[in-house]
Amino acid sequence: MRVWFITGASRGLGRAFAEAALSRGDRVVAAARDMAPLESLRARHPDTLACVPLDVSNHAAVHEGVNRAVAAFGRLDIVVNNAGAMLYGMVEEATETQIRAHFDVNVLGPIWVTQAVLPHLRAQSSGHILLVTTMGTGGGMASAGLYAAGKSAIDSLGQALAMEVEPFGVKVTIVQPGGYDTGLFTTGTTATTPDAAYDPLRAKLTEMWGDEVGPDPSTAAPVVMRLVDLPDPPLRLIVGSRSFDLVQQMNEARAEEYRAWEHLSRLAPG
C-alpha cells in the first residue's frame, strides 16, 4: 500500500491517476484548489483517500499541505506534480499579470512541491517524483508558447533534480503526455485579448487543429501505474502512442535542422 501525493487531483490526469491508484489498493492524498469534485471519490474510499485543499503557487501553503499529507498516512512514496494551467494566446498579447500567474502555477508550483517533499523522501531513502510536462517540451507552438516554455523549464529542472536526488534513493520521471481530454483548454485556460494582427495565424491554427477531442485521461493511467512499479524507471516517458510518433518526428526535424547549419556552427571553437 504505497502512498501517493497528487496535485491537480480534482480533474483530468490527476483525477485519473488518483482513481487508478485507489483501485489497486494504494493510499492517495489528493491535492487541489477545488475540493468539491473529489467528494464522490472520497465517499467511495473513506479510509484510503485524504483530500488537501492546495494552491501550488502559494509557497507556505504547499509546505503545510505536504506536512498534512505525511501526517495522513505516515509517509510519501509517489509524488505527482500534475497541477497546471494553460495560457492561450500569442506571446505579444500576454500581459505581465497573466504571465506571472501562469509561471507561478506551472513552474514555481512543482518547484515548491518538490522542495517540500524532498526532506521526507530523503529521510526514508526512497520515493518517486513524477513531473507531468507535455510531449511538446523543447518545441513551442504558436498561441501556446508560454505554456510550452513553462513545461520545458520543468523538463530541464527534472533532469537536474534526478542527478541531485539519486544518491538518496529517490527516483525522478518526467511524464510527457499528449493531448488528453483533461479540460485544460476549457476550465484550465486563461486567454489573452486577441490582437487583430494575428487573426490570419489564428485561422490557420484553427484549421490545423480541427475539432478533434483527445482520449479520456483514464486511458493514460495504466501507463503510469506500470511506470511506478519499475525498479529502475526512465527519466523521461512519453504517454501516448500517437504522441510518441509525433515526438520522434519533431526530434528528426530538429536534428535535420542542426545538420543543415552544421557548417555555420563549426566556425566557432567552443
Order of alpha helices (4+ residues) and beta strands (2+ residues): beta-alpha-beta-alpha-beta-alpha-beta-beta-alpha-alpha-beta-alpha-beta-beta-alpha-alpha-beta-alpha-alpha
